[in-house]
Amino acid sequence: MDLKEVMAINLRRLRHAKGWTQEELAERAGLTSRYIGAIERADVSASVTVLGQIAGALELEASELIRPLATNGPKRAACKE
């Protein structure tokens, strides 16, 4: 999964957790709802500026939007130094 898809999934999840529509998030972030929708569909890649605007509107760190969620797949072995 590429970073654009990770952001799409996280953005949708975090927006729903707040109970906001795309329109509400767009207004709070100073963006259009069409653009928010395009990001959530992974149709466009958001710039770091837009990433910051969305994170600010959601009141979280920008890294939360691009951090892959843990999966239930096989776990990596710990590296020994």
C-alpha positions as CSV (number, residue, x, y, z in Angstrom):
1,M,0.0,0.0,0.0
2,D,1.4,3.4,-1.0
3,L,1.5,6.5,1.2
4,K,-1.4,8.0,-0.7
5,E,-3.6,5.1,0.2
6,V,-2.5,5.1,3.8
7,M,-3.4,8.7,4.1
8,A,-6.8,8.1,2.4
9,I,-7.6,5.3,4.9
10,N,-6.4,7.3,8.0
11,L,-8.1,10.5,6.9
12,R,-11.5,8.8,6.5
13,R,-11.1,6.9,9.8
14,L,-10.1,10.0,11.8
15,R,-12.8,12.2,10.2
16,H,-15.4,9.6,11.0
17,A,-14.1,9.3,14.6
18,K,-14.9,13.0,15.0
19,G,-18.3,12.5,13.4
20,W,-17.6,15.1,10.7
21,T,-18.7,15.2,7.1
22,Q,-16.2,15.9,4.4
23,E,-17.8,19.4,4.2
24,E,-17.2,20.0,7.9
25,L,-13.5,19.0,7.6
26,A,-13.0,21.0,4.5
27,E,-14.4,24.1,6.1
28,R,-12.2,23.7,9.2
29,A,-9.1,23.0,7.0
30,G,-9.7,25.8,4.5
31,L,-10.1,23.3,1.6
32,T,-12.9,22.2,-0.6
33,S,-15.0,19.2,0.1
34,R,-14.2,17.9,-3.4
35,Y,-10.5,18.0,-2.6
36,I,-11.0,16.2,0.7
37,G,-13.0,13.5,-1.2
38,A,-10.3,13.1,-3.7
39,I,-7.7,12.6,-0.9
40,E,-10.0,10.1,0.8
41,R,-10.3,8.2,-2.5
42,A,-6.5,8.3,-3.0
43,D,-7.1,10.1,-6.3
44,V,-4.6,12.9,-5.5
45,S,-1.5,13.2,-3.3
46,A,-1.8,16.0,-0.7
47,S,1.1,18.4,-0.4
48,V,2.8,18.8,3.0
49,T,1.0,22.1,3.3
50,V,-2.4,20.5,2.9
51,L,-1.3,17.6,5.2
52,G,-0.6,20.3,7.9
53,Q,-3.9,22.0,7.3
54,I,-5.9,18.8,7.6
55,A,-3.9,17.7,10.7
56,G,-4.5,21.1,12.3
57,A,-8.2,20.9,11.6
58,L,-8.3,17.4,13.2
59,E,-6.2,18.6,16.1
60,L,-3.5,15.9,15.7
61,E,0.1,15.5,14.5
62,A,0.5,15.2,10.7
63,S,2.3,12.0,11.2
64,E,-1.0,10.4,12.3
65,L,-2.3,10.8,8.8
66,I,0.6,9.0,7.1
67,R,1.4,6.3,9.7
68,P,0.4,2.8,8.5
69,L,-1.9,1.0,10.9
70,A,-0.6,-2.2,12.4
71,T,-1.8,-5.3,10.6
72,N,-2.6,-8.7,12.0
73,G,-0.1,-10.3,9.5
74,P,3.2,-12.0,10.4
75,K,5.3,-10.0,12.9
76,R,8.9,-9.1,12.1
77,A,11.6,-10.6,14.3
78,A,13.3,-8.0,16.5
79,C,16.7,-6.9,15.3
80,K,19.6,-7.8,17.5
81,E,22.5,-5.4,17.7
